[in-house]
């Protein structure tokens, strides 16, 4: 049976985690429909696929193990499996050139008759704003600005170059770009759109209501993390804060201050988008000829002026986090007290039994 690969490469902040969680949850059901989402052997595709494709894996034995298990799973596929789905948004982050993408193609192509590359494109200013919260959570305490997208991450926003690199390696008909506009998705859900784009049973895209997988952090919470992060960075002299305590703190702040975070002003967004106009138009003409523009350029939902945070609100945010920590300490102390009391009671019971003997 001809076998097809659907390779989802991102980009980040376009619902990739939701897609991967739903694929994993429906792994058994997908198999019954002739679709494999690898992972049954403990394969962490979103973590290792892009690394396995790179020539230099830094001697990481986990990468070598991933490649072996991945090849073994593909080689032993039942004959009724007609599609394989892989999802790793890091591919669009780390496989930046045709030379870096080529080893991935050489590795995957022998297993499949057809390969399609699925990639979601988000309006560049919106992507930058969403990435800022993630950058803070990863311990990089820099103030919000679209300038960050003109630095080390500039390549990620050049969608024309991104698509061309993958097209050069996988072929002119391989790419299936999608526009990340949740309001236009079935039910406003990117998972439904992804399943439809891949020709998967739409019923499998359904998911139970639950907590947001990647909740957003409002401006107040971001300002607090920025202030704390800059203080810690000044003390340690490092550019990035790398420890579990910071990750836990970022999770607490996100929980306490959900909502919309930093957004560029209308003028900033318009100026930023202008530099991608030619590339975006090339993409529109090639893949979306029915659209007048690749992205909606209505910036009216953005602030007219850059947002500023009052010192009083920053103080309130700090107080809320401190109270959260105090309540956690009190609860932990109470739990320890209960455990100590239980141990004392157990000792007294043992003494009583010995006395009776």
BALOBA-1460 file (C-alpha; in Angstrom, 3 decimals):
// residues 357
<rec num="1" residu="x" x="0.000" y="0.000" z="0.000"/>
<rec num="2" residu="x" x="1.399" y="3.455" z="-0.891"/>
<rec num="3" residu="x" x="2.384" y="5.217" z="2.288"/>
<rec num="4" residu="x" x="2.191" y="8.963" z="2.932"/>
<rec num="5" residu="x" x="4.002" y="11.094" z="5.501"/>
<rec num="6" residu="x" x="2.434" y="14.234" z="6.924"/>
<rec num="7" residu="x" x="5.228" y="16.237" z="8.555"/>
<rec num="8" residu="x" x="4.063" y="19.146" z="10.725"/>
<rec num="9" residu="x" x="6.948" y="21.615" z="11.267"/>
<rec num="10" residu="x" x="5.307" y="24.474" z="13.183"/>
<rec num="11" residu="x" x="5.806" y="27.349" z="13.328"/>
<rec num="12" residu="x" x="5.907" y="27.828" z="17.139"/>
<rec num="13" residu="x" x="2.963" y="29.527" z="18.856"/>
<rec num="14" residu="x" x="0.427" y="28.217" z="16.353"/>
<rec num="15" residu="x" x="-1.254" y="25.582" z="18.503"/>
<rec num="16" residu="x" x="1.451" y="22.962" z="18.023"/>
<rec num="17" residu="x" x="1.203" y="21.605" z="21.583"/>
<rec num="18" residu="x" x="-2.576" y="21.205" z="21.272"/>
<rec num="19" residu="x" x="-2.131" y="19.321" z="17.997"/>
<rec num="20" residu="x" x="0.498" y="17.019" z="19.489"/>
<rec num="21" residu="x" x="-1.561" y="16.330" z="22.621"/>
<rec num="22" residu="x" x="-4.619" y="15.420" z="20.556"/>
<rec num="23" residu="x" x="-2.611" y="13.173" z="18.229"/>
<rec num="24" residu="x" x="-1.109" y="11.383" z="21.232"/>
<rec num="25" residu="x" x="-4.488" y="10.998" z="22.924"/>
<rec num="26" residu="x" x="-5.973" y="9.487" z="19.758"/>
<rec num="27" residu="x" x="-2.996" y="7.273" z="18.875"/>
<rec num="28" residu="x" x="-4.973" y="4.020" z="19.204"/>
<rec num="29" residu="x" x="-8.007" y="5.387" z="17.359"/>
<rec num="30" residu="x" x="-5.811" y="6.708" z="14.546"/>
<rec num="31" residu="x" x="-4.258" y="3.264" z="14.101"/>
<rec num="32" residu="x" x="-7.713" y="1.831" z="13.473"/>
<rec num="33" residu="x" x="-8.026" y="4.363" z="10.636"/>
<rec num="34" residu="x" x="-4.700" y="3.338" z="9.117"/>
<rec num="35" residu="x" x="-2.786" y="6.307" z="10.568"/>
<rec num="36" residu="x" x="0.325" y="6.069" z="12.743"/>
<rec num="37" residu="x" x="1.402" y="8.808" z="15.123"/>
<rec num="38" residu="x" x="4.740" y="7.375" z="16.347"/>
<rec num="39" residu="x" x="5.332" y="7.236" z="20.052"/>
<rec num="40" residu="x" x="4.194" y="3.828" z="21.191"/>
<rec num="41" residu="x" x="7.804" y="2.858" z="21.909"/>
<rec num="42" residu="x" x="8.412" y="5.964" z="23.997"/>
<rec num="43" residu="x" x="9.525" y="8.087" z="21.073"/>
<rec num="44" residu="x" x="9.589" y="11.797" z="21.908"/>
<rec num="45" residu="x" x="9.179" y="13.063" z="18.347"/>
<rec num="46" residu="x" x="8.701" y="16.780" z="19.214"/>
<rec num="47" residu="x" x="11.884" y="16.651" z="21.274"/>
<rec num="48" residu="x" x="14.208" y="14.652" z="19.038"/>
<rec num="49" residu="x" x="13.100" y="14.692" z="15.390"/>
<rec num="50" residu="x" x="14.879" y="17.931" z="14.483"/>
<rec num="51" residu="x" x="17.958" y="16.941" z="16.492"/>
<rec num="52" residu="x" x="18.167" y="13.561" z="14.789"/>
<rec num="53" residu="x" x="18.112" y="15.326" z="11.427"/>
<rec num="54" residu="x" x="21.138" y="17.471" z="12.245"/>
<rec num="55" residu="x" x="24.552" y="16.077" z="11.363"/>
<rec num="56" residu="x" x="25.986" y="17.008" z="14.763"/>
<rec num="57" residu="x" x="24.034" y="15.545" z="17.679"/>
<rec num="58" residu="x" x="26.842" y="16.352" z="20.166"/>
<rec num="59" residu="x" x="27.237" y="12.670" z="20.922"/>
<rec num="60" residu="x" x="23.846" y="12.543" z="22.658"/>
<rec num="61" residu="x" x="23.027" y="8.875" z="23.133"/>
<rec num="62" residu="x" x="19.335" y="9.731" z="23.442"/>
<rec num="63" residu="x" x="19.345" y="11.043" z="19.870"/>
<rec num="64" residu="x" x="20.988" y="7.855" z="18.615"/>
<rec num="65" residu="x" x="18.450" y="5.776" z="20.527"/>
<rec num="66" residu="x" x="15.614" y="7.829" z="19.064"/>
<rec num="67" residu="x" x="16.853" y="7.201" z="15.529"/>
<rec num="68" residu="x" x="17.119" y="3.460" z="16.128"/>
<rec num="69" residu="x" x="13.659" y="3.169" z="17.657"/>
<rec num="70" residu="x" x="12.139" y="5.407" z="15.015"/>
<rec num="71" residu="x" x="13.634" y="3.387" z="12.149"/>
<rec num="72" residu="x" x="12.549" y="0.166" z="13.839"/>
<rec num="73" residu="x" x="8.958" y="1.363" z="14.231"/>
<rec num="74" residu="x" x="8.728" y="2.511" z="10.609"/>
<rec num="75" residu="x" x="10.303" y="-0.690" z="9.308"/>
<rec num="76" residu="x" x="7.777" y="-2.831" z="11.171"/>
<rec num="77" residu="x" x="4.616" y="-0.964" z="10.157"/>
<rec num="78" residu="x" x="1.604" y="-3.159" z="9.348"/>
<rec num="79" residu="x" x="0.564" y="-3.175" z="5.706"/>
<rec num="80" residu="x" x="-2.727" y="-1.416" z="6.475"/>
<rec num="81" residu="x" x="-0.995" y="1.774" z="7.682"/>
<rec num="82" residu="x" x="-1.381" y="4.300" z="4.868"/>
<rec num="83" residu="x" x="-0.379" y="7.515" z="6.675"/>
<rec num="84" residu="x" x="2.214" y="8.532" z="9.244"/>
<rec num="85" residu="x" x="1.973" y="11.858" z="11.072"/>
<rec num="86" residu="x" x="4.995" y="13.564" z="12.632"/>
<rec num="87" residu="x" x="4.855" y="16.870" z="14.478"/>
<rec num="88" residu="x" x="7.849" y="18.895" z="15.659"/>
<rec num="89" residu="x" x="7.665" y="22.686" z="15.614"/>
<rec num="90" residu="x" x="11.384" y="22.812" z="16.400"/>
<rec num="91" residu="x" x="12.007" y="21.842" z="12.785"/>
<rec num="92" residu="x" x="11.098" y="25.370" z="11.706"/>
<rec num="93" residu="x" x="13.353" y="26.787" z="14.430"/>
<rec num="94" residu="x" x="16.484" y="24.689" z="14.041"/>
<rec num="95" residu="x" x="16.464" y="23.443" z="10.441"/>
<rec num="96" residu="x" x="16.992" y="26.870" z="8.934"/>
<rec num="97" residu="x" x="18.730" y="26.135" z="5.644"/>
<rec num="98" residu="x" x="18.346" y="23.664" z="2.795"/>
<rec num="99" residu="x" x="21.620" y="22.073" z="3.892"/>
<rec num="100" residu="x" x="20.178" y="21.385" z="7.350"/>
<rec num="101" residu="x" x="16.863" y="20.116" z="5.958"/>
<rec num="102" residu="x" x="18.444" y="17.757" z="3.408"/>
<rec num="103" residu="x" x="19.523" y="15.087" z="5.964"/>
<rec num="104" residu="x" x="15.944" y="14.921" z="7.246"/>
<rec num="105" residu="x" x="14.671" y="14.273" z="3.732"/>
<rec num="106" residu="x" x="17.348" y="11.641" z="3.110"/>
<rec num="107" residu="x" x="16.377" y="9.899" z="6.338"/>
<rec num="108" residu="x" x="12.593" y="9.941" z="5.839"/>
<rec num="109" residu="x" x="12.159" y="9.647" z="2.059"/>
<rec num="110" residu="x" x="13.005" y="5.909" z="1.755"/>
<rec num="111" residu="x" x="10.067" y="5.056" z="4.018"/>
<rec num="112" residu="x" x="7.361" y="6.917" z="2.050"/>
<rec num="113" residu="x" x="5.964" y="7.308" z="-1.439"/>
<rec num="114" residu="x" x="4.642" y="10.809" z="-0.679"/>
<rec num="115" residu="x" x="5.656" y="13.458" z="1.843"/>
<rec num="116" residu="x" x="3.686" y="16.598" z="2.653"/>
<rec num="117" residu="x" x="4.982" y="19.400" z="4.852"/>
<rec num="118" residu="x" x="2.274" y="21.094" z="6.940"/>
<rec num="119" residu="x" x="3.186" y="24.494" z="8.364"/>
<rec num="120" residu="x" x="1.051" y="27.187" z="9.990"/>
<rec num="121" residu="x" x="1.901" y="30.831" z="9.349"/>
<rec num="122" residu="x" x="0.885" y="33.450" z="11.899"/>
<rec num="123" residu="x" x="0.899" y="37.175" z="11.268"/>
<rec num="124" residu="x" x="4.452" y="38.159" z="12.158"/>
<rec num="125" residu="x" x="3.666" y="40.853" z="14.750"/>
<rec num="126" residu="x" x="1.243" y="38.507" z="16.543"/>
<rec num="127" residu="x" x="3.860" y="35.755" z="16.544"/>
<rec num="128" residu="x" x="6.423" y="38.125" z="18.068"/>
<rec num="129" residu="x" x="4.020" y="39.187" z="20.829"/>
<rec num="130" residu="x" x="3.209" y="35.575" z="21.672"/>
<rec num="131" residu="x" x="6.873" y="34.590" z="21.671"/>
<rec num="132" residu="x" x="7.668" y="37.315" z="24.209"/>
<rec num="133" residu="x" x="5.779" y="35.522" z="26.983"/>
<rec num="134" residu="x" x="7.595" y="32.297" z="26.159"/>
<rec num="135" residu="x" x="10.951" y="34.067" z="26.205"/>
<rec num="136" residu="x" x="10.187" y="35.400" z="29.702"/>
<rec num="137" residu="x" x="9.213" y="31.930" z="30.909"/>
<rec num="138" residu="x" x="12.549" y="30.629" z="29.639"/>
<rec num="139" residu="x" x="14.401" y="33.122" z="31.805"/>
<rec num="140" residu="x" x="15.419" y="35.761" z="29.253"/>
<rec num="141" residu="x" x="14.495" y="38.995" z="31.022"/>
<rec num="142" residu="x" x="14.485" y="41.527" z="28.217"/>
<rec num="143" residu="x" x="11.844" y="44.247" z="27.843"/>
<rec num="144" residu="x" x="9.164" y="43.648" z="25.209"/>
<rec num="145" residu="x" x="9.942" y="44.936" z="21.747"/>
<rec num="146" residu="x" x="9.539" y="43.912" z="18.137"/>
<rec num="147" residu="x" x="13.288" y="44.497" z="17.868"/>
<rec num="148" residu="x" x="13.832" y="41.004" z="19.271"/>
<rec num="149" residu="x" x="12.388" y="39.655" z="16.020"/>
<rec num="150" residu="x" x="15.091" y="41.510" z="14.099"/>
<rec num="151" residu="x" x="17.896" y="39.824" z="16.037"/>
<rec num="152" residu="x" x="18.661" y="36.129" z="16.511"/>
<rec num="153" residu="x" x="15.067" y="35.148" z="15.691"/>
<rec num="154" residu="x" x="14.807" y="37.163" z="12.470"/>
<rec num="155" residu="x" x="14.880" y="34.014" z="10.311"/>
<rec num="156" residu="x" x="11.673" y="32.695" z="11.902"/>
<rec num="157" residu="x" x="9.589" y="35.611" z="10.606"/>
<rec num="158" residu="x" x="10.808" y="35.364" z="7.014"/>
<rec num="159" residu="x" x="8.151" y="32.902" z="5.878"/>
<rec num="160" residu="x" x="9.065" y="33.212" z="2.203"/>
<rec num="161" residu="x" x="12.594" y="31.951" z="2.911"/>
<rec num="162" residu="x" x="11.266" y="29.275" z="5.262"/>
<rec num="163" residu="x" x="8.909" y="27.833" z="2.652"/>
<rec num="164" residu="x" x="11.472" y="28.094" z="-0.123"/>
<rec num="165" residu="x" x="14.071" y="26.127" z="1.839"/>
<rec num="166" residu="x" x="11.662" y="23.275" z="2.537"/>
<rec num="167" residu="x" x="10.322" y="23.407" z="-1.012"/>
<rec num="168" residu="x" x="13.822" y="23.163" z="-2.463"/>
<rec num="169" residu="x" x="14.480" y="19.961" z="-0.529"/>
<rec num="170" residu="x" x="11.116" y="18.157" z="-0.502"/>
<rec num="171" residu="x" x="9.860" y="19.317" z="-3.882"/>
<rec num="172" residu="x" x="7.491" y="21.977" z="-5.257"/>
<rec num="173" residu="x" x="4.297" y="20.076" z="-4.412"/>
<rec num="174" residu="x" x="5.234" y="18.995" z="-0.896"/>
<rec num="175" residu="x" x="4.265" y="22.092" z="1.081"/>
<rec num="176" residu="x" x="0.821" y="22.592" z="2.629"/>
<rec num="177" residu="x" x="0.967" y="26.028" z="4.286"/>
<rec num="178" residu="x" x="-1.987" y="27.095" z="6.457"/>
<rec num="179" residu="x" x="-2.876" y="30.524" z="7.811"/>
<rec num="180" residu="x" x="-3.137" y="30.607" z="11.600"/>
<rec num="181" residu="x" x="-6.377" y="32.527" z="12.082"/>
<rec num="182" residu="x" x="-8.365" y="30.810" z="14.873"/>
<rec num="183" residu="x" x="-11.538" y="32.753" z="14.054"/>
<rec num="184" residu="x" x="-11.649" y="31.004" z="10.674"/>
<rec num="185" residu="x" x="-11.057" y="27.481" z="12.024"/>
<rec num="186" residu="x" x="-13.928" y="25.026" z="12.619"/>
<rec num="187" residu="x" x="-15.036" y="25.790" z="16.148"/>
<rec num="188" residu="x" x="-12.123" y="28.198" z="16.430"/>
<rec num="189" residu="x" x="-9.857" y="25.195" z="17.000"/>
<rec num="190" residu="x" x="-6.540" y="24.682" z="15.202"/>
<rec num="191" residu="x" x="-6.693" y="20.953" z="15.986"/>
<rec num="192" residu="x" x="-9.829" y="20.593" z="13.851"/>
<rec num="193" residu="x" x="-8.174" y="22.545" z="11.062"/>
<rec num="194" residu="x" x="-5.060" y="20.366" z="11.224"/>
<rec num="195" residu="x" x="-7.028" y="17.118" z="11.096"/>
<rec num="196" residu="x" x="-8.984" y="18.425" z="8.101"/>
<rec num="197" residu="x" x="-5.800" y="19.533" z="6.308"/>
<rec num="198" residu="x" x="-4.280" y="16.087" z="6.838"/>
<rec num="199" residu="x" x="-7.377" y="14.192" z="5.718"/>
<rec num="200" residu="x" x="-7.871" y="12.653" z="9.174"/>
<rec num="201" residu="x" x="-11.250" y="11.730" z="10.628"/>
<rec num="202" residu="x" x="-12.623" y="15.030" z="12.044"/>
<rec num="203" residu="x" x="-14.377" y="13.140" z="14.849"/>
<rec num="204" residu="x" x="-10.931" y="12.338" z="16.272"/>
<rec num="205" residu="x" x="-10.181" y="16.026" z="16.647"/>
<rec num="206" residu="x" x="-12.844" y="16.379" z="19.313"/>
<rec num="207" residu="x" x="-11.484" y="16.837" z="22.808"/>
<rec num="208" residu="x" x="-12.947" y="17.202" z="26.258"/>
<rec num="209" residu="x" x="-13.015" y="20.628" z="27.815"/>
<rec num="210" residu="x" x="-10.060" y="21.182" z="30.102"/>
<rec num="211" residu="x" x="-7.383" y="23.584" z="31.201"/>
<rec num="212" residu="x" x="-5.653" y="25.681" z="28.585"/>
<rec num="213" residu="x" x="-2.494" y="23.862" z="27.512"/>
<rec num="214" residu="x" x="-0.476" y="27.048" z="27.033"/>
<rec num="215" residu="x" x="-2.280" y="29.764" z="29.005"/>
<rec num="216" residu="x" x="-1.309" y="33.348" z="28.310"/>
<rec num="217" residu="x" x="0.054" y="35.787" z="30.888"/>
<rec num="218" residu="x" x="-1.267" y="39.312" z="31.131"/>
<rec num="219" residu="x" x="0.817" y="42.484" z="31.065"/>
<rec num="220" residu="x" x="0.924" y="42.747" z="34.842"/>
<rec num="221" residu="x" x="2.360" y="39.261" z="35.220"/>
<rec num="222" residu="x" x="4.876" y="39.836" z="32.447"/>
<rec num="223" residu="x" x="6.044" y="43.073" z="34.066"/>
<rec num="224" residu="x" x="6.559" y="41.248" z="37.363"/>
<rec num="225" residu="x" x="8.606" y="38.467" z="35.752"/>
<rec num="226" residu="x" x="10.638" y="41.046" z="33.855"/>
<rec num="227" residu="x" x="11.436" y="42.963" z="37.051"/>
<rec num="228" residu="x" x="12.380" y="39.846" z="39.009"/>
<rec num="229" residu="x" x="14.317" y="38.411" z="36.092"/>
<rec num="230" residu="x" x="16.389" y="41.528" z="35.556"/>
<rec num="231" residu="x" x="17.290" y="41.606" z="39.255"/>
<rec num="232" residu="x" x="18.362" y="37.959" z="39.213"/>
<rec num="233" residu="x" x="20.259" y="38.425" z="35.972"/>
<rec num="234" residu="x" x="22.155" y="41.391" z="37.396"/>
<rec num="235" residu="x" x="23.115" y="39.312" z="40.437"/>
<rec num="236" residu="x" x="24.256" y="36.268" z="38.472"/>
<rec num="237" residu="x" x="25.709" y="38.056" z="35.462"/>
<rec num="238" residu="x" x="24.067" y="35.615" z="33.066"/>
<rec num="239" residu="x" x="21.918" y="36.404" z="30.058"/>
<rec num="240" residu="x" x="19.450" y="33.640" z="30.834"/>
<rec num="241" residu="x" x="18.128" y="32.249" z="34.124"/>
<rec num="242" residu="x" x="18.314" y="28.471" z="33.917"/>
<rec num="243" residu="x" x="16.822" y="26.682" z="36.908"/>
<rec num="244" residu="x" x="13.665" y="24.866" z="37.954"/>
<rec num="245" residu="x" x="12.772" y="27.527" z="40.504"/>
<rec num="246" residu="x" x="12.373" y="30.130" z="37.747"/>
<rec num="247" residu="x" x="10.197" y="27.788" z="35.703"/>
<rec num="248" residu="x" x="8.000" y="27.172" z="38.728"/>
<rec num="249" residu="x" x="7.771" y="30.899" z="39.439"/>
<rec num="250" residu="x" x="6.818" y="31.605" z="35.821"/>
<rec num="251" residu="x" x="4.079" y="28.959" z="36.026"/>
<rec num="252" residu="x" x="2.703" y="30.524" z="39.234"/>
<rec num="253" residu="x" x="2.702" y="34.024" z="37.736"/>
<rec num="254" residu="x" x="0.936" y="32.709" z="34.624"/>
<rec num="255" residu="x" x="-1.702" y="31.057" z="36.795"/>
<rec num="256" residu="x" x="-2.239" y="34.165" z="38.913"/>
<rec num="257" residu="x" x="-2.282" y="36.637" z="36.011"/>
<rec num="258" residu="x" x="-3.980" y="35.039" z="33.003"/>
<rec num="259" residu="x" x="-4.969" y="37.141" z="30.034"/>
<rec num="260" residu="x" x="-3.578" y="39.056" z="27.124"/>
<rec num="261" residu="x" x="0.039" y="40.066" z="27.453"/>
<rec num="262" residu="x" x="2.197" y="42.678" z="25.793"/>
<rec num="263" residu="x" x="1.133" y="43.846" z="22.361"/>
<rec num="264" residu="x" x="2.950" y="46.291" z="20.087"/>
<rec num="265" residu="x" x="1.266" y="49.556" z="19.253"/>
<rec num="266" residu="x" x="-0.604" y="49.889" z="15.960"/>
<rec num="267" residu="x" x="2.154" y="51.975" z="14.410"/>
<rec num="268" residu="x" x="4.869" y="49.547" z="15.562"/>
<rec num="269" residu="x" x="2.989" y="46.559" z="14.163"/>
<rec num="270" residu="x" x="2.324" y="48.251" z="10.834"/>
<rec num="271" residu="x" x="5.979" y="49.235" z="10.469"/>
<rec num="272" residu="x" x="7.120" y="45.746" z="11.430"/>
<rec num="273" residu="x" x="4.782" y="44.041" z="8.956"/>
<rec num="274" residu="x" x="5.909" y="46.326" z="6.114"/>
<rec num="275" residu="x" x="9.320" y="44.638" z="5.975"/>
<rec num="276" residu="x" x="7.664" y="41.281" z="5.189"/>
<rec num="277" residu="x" x="5.209" y="42.607" z="2.624"/>
<rec num="278" residu="x" x="7.099" y="41.396" z="-0.456"/>
<rec num="279" residu="x" x="7.718" y="37.904" z="0.927"/>
<rec num="280" residu="x" x="4.158" y="37.546" z="2.180"/>
<rec num="281" residu="x" x="2.854" y="38.585" z="-1.225"/>
<rec num="282" residu="x" x="4.965" y="35.886" z="-2.886"/>
<rec num="283" residu="x" x="3.408" y="33.297" z="-0.569"/>
<rec num="284" residu="x" x="-0.099" y="34.609" z="-1.228"/>
<rec num="285" residu="x" x="0.345" y="34.444" z="-4.986"/>
<rec num="286" residu="x" x="1.746" y="30.905" z="-4.835"/>
<rec num="287" residu="x" x="-0.543" y="29.241" z="-2.298"/>
<rec num="288" residu="x" x="-3.448" y="31.570" z="-1.488"/>
<rec num="289" residu="x" x="-4.468" y="33.303" z="-4.734"/>
<rec num="290" residu="x" x="-8.062" y="33.738" z="-3.545"/>
<rec num="291" residu="x" x="-6.940" y="36.020" z="-0.717"/>
<rec num="292" residu="x" x="-6.332" y="39.699" z="-1.345"/>
<rec num="293" residu="x" x="-3.552" y="39.687" z="1.272"/>
<rec num="294" residu="x" x="-1.759" y="36.873" z="3.075"/>
<rec num="295" residu="x" x="-2.719" y="38.272" z="6.488"/>
<rec num="296" residu="x" x="-5.442" y="40.583" z="7.716"/>
<rec num="297" residu="x" x="-3.707" y="43.911" z="8.347"/>
<rec num="298" residu="x" x="-6.358" y="45.414" z="10.584"/>
<rec num="299" residu="x" x="-4.414" y="46.618" z="13.633"/>
<rec num="300" residu="x" x="-7.384" y="48.213" z="15.415"/>
<rec num="301" residu="x" x="-7.319" y="45.563" z="18.168"/>
<rec num="302" residu="x" x="-3.832" y="46.726" z="19.180"/>
<rec num="303" residu="x" x="-3.185" y="49.643" z="21.567"/>
<rec num="304" residu="x" x="-2.791" y="53.020" z="19.952"/>
<rec num="305" residu="x" x="0.158" y="53.785" z="22.246"/>
<rec num="306" residu="x" x="2.688" y="51.400" z="23.820"/>
<rec num="307" residu="x" x="1.324" y="49.995" z="27.068"/>
<rec num="308" residu="x" x="2.830" y="51.184" z="30.339"/>
<rec num="309" residu="x" x="2.496" y="49.513" z="33.750"/>
<rec num="310" residu="x" x="1.903" y="51.577" z="36.860"/>
<rec num="311" residu="x" x="4.194" y="50.964" z="39.822"/>
<rec num="312" residu="x" x="1.156" y="50.333" z="42.043"/>
<rec num="313" residu="x" x="0.015" y="47.442" z="39.851"/>
<rec num="314" residu="x" x="3.508" y="45.946" z="39.867"/>
<rec num="315" residu="x" x="3.472" y="46.100" z="43.672"/>
<rec num="316" residu="x" x="0.055" y="44.419" z="43.735"/>
<rec num="317" residu="x" x="1.340" y="41.674" z="41.461"/>
<rec num="318" residu="x" x="4.348" y="41.073" z="43.725"/>
<rec num="319" residu="x" x="2.060" y="40.910" z="46.753"/>
<rec num="320" residu="x" x="-0.166" y="38.334" z="45.079"/>
<rec num="321" residu="x" x="2.801" y="36.073" z="44.283"/>
<rec num="322" residu="x" x="4.189" y="36.451" z="47.825"/>
<rec num="323" residu="x" x="0.794" y="35.555" z="49.339"/>
<rec num="324" residu="x" x="0.608" y="32.528" z="47.043"/>
<rec num="325" residu="x" x="4.009" y="31.405" z="48.341"/>
<rec num="326" residu="x" x="3.005" y="32.049" z="51.970"/>
<rec num="327" residu="x" x="-0.180" y="30.006" z="51.610"/>
<rec num="328" residu="x" x="1.827" y="27.180" z="50.052"/>
<rec num="329" residu="x" x="4.305" y="27.276" z="52.956"/>
<rec num="330" residu="x" x="1.496" y="27.298" z="55.534"/>
<rec num="331" residu="x" x="-0.169" y="24.348" z="53.822"/>
<rec num="332" residu="x" x="3.124" y="22.457" z="53.671"/>
<rec num="333" residu="x" x="3.783" y="23.186" z="57.360"/>
<rec num="334" residu="x" x="0.309" y="21.969" z="58.265"/>
<rec num="335" residu="x" x="0.859" y="18.795" z="56.259"/>
<rec num="336" residu="x" x="4.210" y="18.247" z="57.990"/>
<rec num="337" residu="x" x="2.502" y="18.805" z="61.339"/>
<rec num="338" residu="x" x="-0.121" y="16.212" z="60.521"/>
<rec num="339" residu="x" x="2.585" y="13.743" z="59.526"/>
<rec num="340" residu="x" x="4.517" y="14.371" z="62.743"/>
<rec num="341" residu="x" x="1.360" y="13.906" z="64.797"/>
<rec num="342" residu="x" x="0.629" y="10.649" z="62.974"/>
<rec num="343" residu="x" x="4.161" y="9.394" z="63.663"/>
<rec num="344" residu="x" x="3.844" y="10.287" z="67.348"/>
<rec num="345" residu="x" x="0.534" y="8.459" z="67.571"/>
<rec num="346" residu="x" x="2.070" y="5.406" z="65.916"/>
<rec num="347" residu="x" x="4.989" y="5.415" z="68.386"/>
<rec num="348" residu="x" x="2.630" y="5.690" z="71.323"/>
<rec num="349" residu="x" x="0.600" y="2.756" z="70.031"/>
<rec num="350" residu="x" x="3.742" y="0.643" z="69.698"/>
<rec num="351" residu="x" x="4.789" y="1.532" z="73.275"/>
<rec num="352" residu="x" x="1.331" y="0.673" z="74.527"/>
<rec num="353" residu="x" x="1.447" y="-2.745" z="72.838"/>
<rec num="354" residu="x" x="4.895" y="-3.442" z="74.290"/>
<rec num="355" residu="x" x="3.630" y="-2.480" z="77.765"/>
<rec num="356" residu="x" x="0.759" y="-4.914" z="77.458"/>
<rec num="357" residu="x" x="3.150" y="-7.676" z="76.459"/>
